[in-house]
Amino acid sequence: MQPPKIARGSDALAAAISHGGDGEKPKPQPGGVPLAPGSDVFDVDAPRTEPQQLQVAPITVLKSEYREQVVHQIVSNTSYICYGLKQGHIRVLNKETANRALLKGHTCMITDMRFYAATSNLLASCDQSGRVFVRKIFEGSPEVGIQEEVLVSHSFDVGDLATRHLAWHPHMENLLVVLTKDRIAFINVPPTSGLASSPDFAQPILPEQPTFMPGQNKAFTALAFSHQGDLLAASTSDGTVEVWAMPPDLASKQQFEPLAATPHLSFTAFGGEHSGKAAACSMDFLPSRTPHSVLVVANPTASWLELWVVSHREGSQLTAECTYKLQLQSSSEGPSAFFNHLLVQPNFSVVVLANTKRKQVYVLHAHRDAQGSHAVFDHLCLFEVRLPILSMSTLTEPGYEHGSPVQEFHLYCVQTEAIQQYTLHPSACFPPADLEEDEQRQKELAAEGRPEAPVPAAATGAIPTVPPTIHTSISSPTPKAPAQATEPAAPAAPAAAPQLQQPQQPAAAEGEQATQAEAQPRPAEPAVAAPAAAAAAPAPRPQGRTTEEMLADMLAKRRAMEEAAAATEAAAEAAAAAAATAAVASNEQGTGVGDDNAGEEVESDEDLRRAQEVGRKAQAAEQQQQEQQRKQQQQEQQQREEQ
């Protein structure tokens, strides 16, 4: 049985099992706290705001070793999700068809992986040894499936301090920049593999001399292009940031010239306080529509951040000014409480930090003045997750909020027990004034047809997404009541029940960790769902009752709903534990599908069929419960009005 096709970016299984949802889900309310102008210190132990939960959906169950290392092992565009495996292989999943492929060539851990743009299938990857590939991913007939065309294969000395090795020029798909230990290389990417051996494409373009003098004990750590493509910045292990102005005629050149040995601008972040540390800093540019570019620079643990505005002056002269400083601190644990992964959401003025140690996510909103010459962090939202995030990427995709189509952004994460997707709603983490500004920016980018903000196809028939305060689970085949859904600490089977995100379909098709679910009888719809629905059923309108009687009745109904939700939660957790035990037992028996996966991944068509069936039943139960809750709210509102 072929899996149902899912509209890109829509909730998993939504297009296949739901049409014409009621669209009455509550609109997420802005959360978080404002930050002080100029600088601020945010204590995660006294956060000034209650942590929120993120809506989560599983992509697949895959165990990864806990590590505190900045790597980029997962990436997504509008068509595919790609993530690295232990042997250096890259798994590719098609979001619509659940087709999958395994890309080989790397022989050790992937450290960086990036698509050229959200709508591009050009994939660049780098591993620990410095091997760099650029591939074009495409699909032929259904029998052939996902294929690759290798356009680039080079090796570099990348050292061991870099946190980001690769950067695509934002407007030139033939220019990939690679960060080596002491030089910055340009790769002229050929349009086809047949031209890869020609003189214009055969070799990377490297400066003749290293950037650092012998004995400096210095190495590059990260690089980034500005969103206009006019600046290239690189950070170093001593805390220095170096910036080059790109030639204005770069796009017209047939052959690129090596990067100049001397940068146009050099400045030291954090006043030199973090120089000489063992780890490297991270950095990236915020989106900008003015001649001023805003660079986010982070210390080795990304717990100290600075915003630097880089401006063009006369000729090629550049200046940099630090306009904001933010420190995250822990009053109980001190600096040891943090190991943050940093990324910039390219379609919103947002910086996302994922704290591996605390299992927290911090969303920072940046505000700039009308000229773009001054930038500050003005808002921080705190979220919690149940599994440590080891690597992440982001993508803007269409969703629904309060029954209306909106742009939301997803975090695709490698975690210790699973590959998962989290959804962030702008209205839940932006201040209202800046939300309007960012919505306007989305419209302008869509009108311009910028590659980083494609106009997505409409998700026909998709239901509105769950608000971010609801946390769906990666637990077991037993559907969980959405009213009290939480993410379990130890996920088991990818066929989680009411998952409302696109990646569930590939997860069921692939099943990175084997389970014995196919040997079990198909589970019936859980009986615990019935009390919840019954508790939510509307009562007849009271006639001639006192206010005290009506209030007592409302409280009794609320208690009944809470008890039913608690029962549902307990049943789902028990099922999750049973599924986890089965998964461990199956893994110990050594199930596998051959050399391609080296025991890491197990596929089952029966798992896929069961996931789809369970998803349909769970979605129907969820819709029924939502309808009952909506009617109950209307009933309570009528009672209040009568009072």
N, C-alpha and C positions, 0 to 999 in steps of 0.2 A: 504493500500500500504506500503510495507516494505521500509524503507529508504535505499538509496544506501550505500554500504560499502565504507569506506574511508581508504586508506592506512595510517598506523600509522605515525603520525608526518607530514603528508602532509597537504597542504592547504585545508581548508574546501571546500567541493563540487568539488575540482579540479579533483580528479580521476573520479568523476561521470559525469562531464559536459565538461571536456576539455581533449583532447588528442593531443599530438604533437604541443604544443605552439611554437611560433616562437623563443623564447629564446633570444630575442634581447633587453631585458630590460637593462637600463644602470647600470653599476656596481657601488654599493655604494662607495663613496669616503671617505677616512679616515677623521674623524672630531676630534674635541677636541683640547686640548692644552697640551704641555709637562709640567711636574712639575719639580721644582727645586730639585736637589739632596740634600739628608740629611733631609730637611724639607721644607714645603711650607705652605702658607696661601692663600686660594682661596676665593675671594669675589664673592658671587653669584649675587651681584648687579652690579659688573663690571667684568663679567666672562671671559674676554679675548677670548671668542668664542661665536658664535651665537647658541642658543639652537636649537637642532634638534627635529623633531617629530618622535615618534615611530609608526611603523605599528601596528595596534590594531585590534582585532576581538572579538566580544562578545561571551561569553559562555552562559550567561543567564542574564536576568534583575532581580535583587534582591536588595531591599533596605536594607542598613545596617546603623546603627547609627554611626555618626562621633565620633571617639574616638582617643585619643593619648595614645595608649597602645600597647606594643610589644607582639603580639600573632601570632601564625602560624596556620591559619584556612583553608589553602588551600594547596593541594599537588597533584602532578601528576606523573604518571609513563608512560611507553610506551603504556599502555592499558586503564588506567582510569584517570579521574579527580575527586577528592574528595574535598568537602568543607563543613564547619560546618554551621548549621542553628541555629536560636535563641534558640530553645528548647534543644539544645545539640545533635540533630540528625545530621547524616552525610549523605550528598547526594553523591552518586556514579554514574558517567556517563561513559559509555563505548564509547571510541573515535571512534570505527569502526562501531558499530551497533546502537548507540544512545540508547541502553538499559540503564535503570536506576534502582536504588534501594535506599532505605532509611535504614540506619543502626541506630538502637536504642540501648540504654543502658546508655548513658550519660544523665544527667538531668539538666545540666547547660552549660554555654558557653564553647566551645572547646578553649583551649589555646595553644595546640601543637599537631601536626599531622605529621607523617613521614612514608614513605615507606622505607623498608630496602634498596632497590636499585631500579634503573630505570627499571629493568626487573623483579622485584620481586612484588608479590601481597600480601606480608606481610605488614599490615598497623597497626602502633601503634598510639594511640591517648590518650590525657590527657585533663581533664576539670578543671574548676576553683576549684572544690571541692577536686581534687587530685585523682579522679578515673581514672585508666589506663586500657585500653583494648589493646589487640593485636588480630587482626583478619586475617584470610586468606580469601581473596576474590576469588571467582571462579564462573564459569558459566557452567550450564548443558545444557539441551535442550532449544531451543528458547522459549518454553512454560513456562519453569521454570524461566529463566532469571538469573540475578546476585544473587548469594547466598554468605553467610558468614559462617565461622567456627570460633567460639570464642576460642582462645587458652589461653588467659590470661585475668584475671579480678582481679585487686588489688586496694586498696585505700591507699593513703599516705597523710601526712601533708606537703603540698607543699608551704605554706606561700603565700604572695602576692607580692613578689619582683622579682620573677624569670621571665626571658624573654625567656628561653628555658628549658623545663623540660626533654626532651627525646633525647637520642643519641644511634643509632645502632652502634655496632662494625662493621667497614667497611668490614671485611672478615668473620664474624661469625653471621649467621642469627639467632642463638639461644641465643645471648647475647644482651639484651637491658638494657641500663643504665637510671635510673630515678633520677632526682635531687629533693630531698625533701628540707625542710626548713633548716635542719642542718645536713643532712647525704646524702650519695650517695648510692643508692640501685642498686644491680644487679638483673636482672630477667633472669632466665634460661627458655627460651621459648620452650615449648614442640613441637614436630613435628606434633602432632595431639591432638585434644581435649580429646580423650580418655585417654591420659597420663597426663592431667593437674592436676589430683588429686593425682598422685603418689608422693612419698617423694622428688624425685629429682626436681620436678617442682611446687609443691603446694604452696610454700611460697617464697617471695622475699628474697634476701640475703642482710642483713643490718648490719653495724657495731654495736657492742653492745653499744658503747658510742657515743654521738653526737660529731661531729667534733669540734664544738665551745664550749668553756667553758661557764657556766652560767654567765650572766651579761655582756657578750661581746657585746650584741646588734648587732649581725652580722648574716647574712644569705647568703646562696648561691643564685646566680643570673643567671648563665648560665653555660653550660658545652658543651664539644666537644671532639671528638676523632680526633687524627691526621689521615691522609689518609693512613698511613701504619698500623695504629691500635696499635702502640707501646706506645703512650702517651694518657693520659686522662687529660684534663684541666678543671678546674672549677673556675669561678670568684665569688667574694663575694661583699657584699654591701659596704665594706670599700675600694674598689679599688684593693684589693689583688687578684692575680691570683695564683692558686695552681696547680701543675702538678705532676701526678703520672706516673711512668714507669710501663707498663703492663708486667707481667711475660712472658718470651719468650715461655713457654709451655702452655700458656692459652688455645690454641685451643684443646689441648689433654686432658684437664681436664673434668671429668664427672660431677663434681660439683664445682661451683665457690666458692672461698673464699671471705669473706668481704674485702672491700677496706681498706688498712692500714689507721690508724687514722692520721698519719703524712705523708704529701706529700714529694716527693723526691726533689721538687723545689718550692719555693715561692718567688714572686717578686711583687712589687707595680707599677701599671701602672700610667702614667701621673704625676709622682712625688708626688702622694697623693693629687693633686689639686682638684680632684673631689670626694674625700672621704666624706662619710656621706650624700650624696645627697639622695633625696627621691626615685629617680628612680634607676634602675639597669643598669649595662653596658651589652653590647652584645659582643660576640667574636666567632671566628671560625678559623679553620686551613685552610691555602691555600693548594692546591694540591702540592705534593712534590715527587720527585724521587731521593732524596739524603738522607743521614742520618740526615740532618738538617731539622727541621720542622719550618714553619713560621706561627706564630699565630697573627691574627688580633684582636686587642682589641679596643673597642669603649667606649666613655664616655656615660652618661645616655641618651643624645639626639643623639648620634652617629654623632656629628659634629666635634669631635676630635678623630682621629684614630692614633694608633701606630702599627708598625710592630715589632714583637719580634721573633728573631731566637732562637729556643730551640735546643740545641745540646747535644748529648751523649758524655760523657767523660769516663774515666776508670770505669769499673764496672757499677753500676747503677747511677752514679753521672750525674746530669744534670746541664747545665748552660743556661742562657738566656741573650740576648743582644738586646737592642732596636736599630734598624737600620734606622727607618724612623718615622717622625711625620708629620701629616697633619691636618690642622685646616680649617674647612669651616666657613666662617663668612659672616655676612650681615652688610654692612656699614650703611644701613637705619634702620634696625630693631634690630640689635644686636642678642644675643643668642635666643631671642624669635622667630626667623625666622625658627627654626629647630625643627623637630621631625622626625628623620630618622629611617627607618627599614633597617637592614643590613643583607645581605646574601652573601655567597661565592659561585661562580659558580664552581662546582667541576671538570669540564673538561677544564677549562681555568683559567689562573692566574688573575681572575677578582673578584673585590668586587663591589656589587651593593648596592647603598643607595637609598631609596625611601623617599623623604621628604613629609610627609603628609600635612604639613602646606603650603608649596610653590607649591605643585603639580609638583614636579620636580624629576627627576631620575639622579643620578650621577653614572657613570661607571668608576671605577678606575682600571687601569691595573698595576699589580705588576711585576717587573723584578728582577730576581736573577742572581747572578754571576754563573759561571760554576760549582763551588763547592756547591752552594746553601747556603753558609754561610753568605751571605749578601743579603738583600732584600730591595727594595725601590718601592714606587709608582712613575711611570715615565710618566703617561698619564691620563688625565681626560676628559671624554665626558659628556656633559650636554644635557639632554632631558627634554621635557615638556609633561605633560599629562593634560587632562581636568577634571579628577575626582580624589579626594584624594585617595591614596593607603593606605588601612588599614591593609593589610596583603599580603604576597607574597611568592612564591616559584619559583624555576627555574628548567629547564630540557633541556638538549641538545638533539636536534632532527634534522633529515635530512631536508634540504631545497635546494633551487636552487638560484644561484647567477650568473648573466651574462650567463645564459643558462647552467651552470655546477652544478652538485650536490655538496653541501657544508654542513658542520655542522654549525648550528646556535643555539642560545639558546633562550628559551622562558621564559617570566615572566608570571606566572599565579597569578592574583591579585584579592583580594576582595576589592571593592571600594564602595563608598557611594550609588551608584545607580545600580551597575552591578557587575557581575563576568566577568573579561575580560582577554584576553591573548595578551601580547605584544611580538614582535619579535625583537631581537637584532642580527645584522649581525656583526661578528667579524671584517670584513674589514672596517666597518664604525666607529669602536670605538677603534681599536688597532693601534699603530704605525706600519708601514710596517715591520720593522725588527722583532718586537715581534710577528707580525701576522704569519710570516714564522715559528718562533719557536713554537707557539701554534699549528699550523697546523701539524708540525712534531710530537708534543706530541699526538695529536688526532690519528695519524696513529699508533704510538707505543702502545697507550692504546687499540685501536681496535685490533691490532695484538695479544696483550696479553689476550684479552677477559675479561678485568676488568669489574666488574658489574657496576661501575659508568660511563663507556664509552662503552655501548653495540654497536655492529655493527648492525645498523638498516636495516630493509628490504628496498629494493629499492622502491621508490614511483613511480611505473610505470604509465606513462602517466601524471604525475603531471606537471603543468606549473611552470615556474620560479616565485619566490616570488616577491612581490612588494618591491622596495627599501625602506629603512627606512625613507626617506624623504617624502614618500607618506603615508598619515594617513587615512586609511579607517574607515568607520563610523559605529556606533551602533545606527543608527537613525530610519529609517522607511522603509516600503516596497518599497519606490521609489528609484530606483538605482541612485547613485550619481556618477558624472563624476570623475574618479580617478585623473584627472589632478589637481583638487583643493580640494580633499577630506580632511575634517577635522573631528575631533572627537567632537560631540556636547556636551554641558555641561550637558544636561539632557536627557540621552538615554531613549527610550521608549520600542519598541517592539524588541524582540530578532531576528526577521526575517529581519535583516538588509540586504541590497541588495548585493553589490559586496564584501561580506566578504570572504577573502581568507585564513581562518585559520580553522583547524579541529574542534574546539569546537562549531562552529555555529550549527552543526547538532544536538547535544544534546540540545542546547539552544532552538531550535525550537520545539524539542520533549517535552521539559519540560515546558518552559514558566514560569519562576519563578513568574513574575508579570502578572496577567491576562490582556488580551487586548480583544477588541471586533472586532478584525480583521476578525474572521470567519464570522461575520454578514455582512461584507462589500463585495461588488462585487470585484472580482479579478482585481487588477489594471493593466491597460495596460502599455506597455513599454513607459516611459515618452517621450513626444514629444520634450522636451528640449535636449534630447540626439542627435537628428538629426542635429541641427545647429552645434554642436561640431564636429560631424563626417563630415559634409559638409565643415566646415571651414578647417578641416584637410586634405581634399581631395587634391591630388597633381594636380598642374596646368601644362599645356603643357610647355615643355621646351621653354624658350624665344629664339627668333631668331633675331639677329641684333639689340639688345637693348643695351643701354648705361649702364654703371655701376650704375649711379645714379638711373636709372629707375628700375633696378633689385633690388637695395637696398630698394627703396620705396615700391616695390611690396612685398618684404619679410616682411617689417615692417607692412604693411597693413594686411598680413596674420596672423602675430603674434597678432595684435590687435583683429582681428576677433576671433581667438582662445580664447584669454583671456575673451572677452565679452561672448562667448558661455559658457565657463567654469563658469563664474560668474553667468550666468542665471541658469545653472544647480545647482550650489551651493544654490542659493536662493530658488529654487523649492524644493530641498531636505530638507532644513531647515524648510520650511513651512510644508512639509509632516511630518517631525519629531515632530513639535509642535502639529500637529493634532493627531498624534499617541499617544503622551504623554498625551494629554487631554483625549483620549479614554481610555488609561490605568488607569488614575486616576479615571475616572467615573466607570470603571469596578471594580476596587478595592473597591470603596465606596459601590458598590452594594453587596459586600461580596461574590463573586464567590469563589468556593473552591472545593476540591476533597475529603474532609473527614479528619478523625483524623490523618492519617499518616503525612499530611503536615501542619496541624493546620493553614490553611489559608494562608500559605506563598507561596505555589507553586500551579500552575494550569496547567494542561496538556491538549493538544488539538491535535488530529491527523490532524484536518483541518489546524491548524497552521503549522504543519510539512510539509504537502503537499504544502501549499502556499509558505513556506520558500524555499522549494526545487525548485518550479516553478519560483519564483522571482529570486532566485539565478542563475538559468540557463539562464534566459533572461539577467540578469545583467552581467553575465560573458561573454555571447556572445557579448553584446554591448561593454564591456570593451576590449575584444579581437579585435573587429572591429576598435575601436578607436586607440588602440595601433598600429595596422597594418597601419592605415592611418597616424599616427604620424611618424612611421618608414619611410614610403615612403616620407613624407614631409621632414624629415631630410636628406634622400638621395638626394632629389631634391635640397635642399639648399646647400648641399655639392657639388653637380655638378655645381651649379651656382658659388660657390666660386672658384672652380677649373678653370672654364672658365674665371673668372676675372684675 
